[in-house]
Amino acid sequence: MRTSTNKYEGGRLINGYDYENQAWVIGGRYVRCGHPERMQCKCYGRLHEGEETKVSQELHLSQEAKEILGADLLERMARV
């Protein structure tokens, strides 16, 4: 079980897991998946290995922060 959180800088994922693309990121770059070569998968990490992550438009908050802020405030922030 993963207990760490993603690290962002300037809205860019630097270290962690990109849930949208289903790929790991280290040092701001996508990491190749762990599937065997013979599988010829189409995983995002395999297809985009070494590419830099992009600035995310989503607001990334921990679950604790979301609970503190509340749903109403988060909805208003998303509309801005």
C-alpha positions, 0 to 999 in steps of 0.5 A: 500500500502506498502511503506517500503523496504526489509532489507537485511544483507549479501545477506539474506532477514531479513525483508520484502517480498520474492517475489520469494517464495511469503512469508513474512519474519520477523527476517530472518525467514519465516512467516506463511501465513494468510489463514484459517487452513481449506483451507489447502493451500500450501503457502511457508510461511505455509510450511516453517514457522520458517525456516531461509531465504537463501542467495540470489544470486540476486542483490537487488536494489531500483528502484531509484538505478536502474535508477541511475546506468542504464540498461547497468551497471546492465547487466554487473554486472549481468554477473559477 
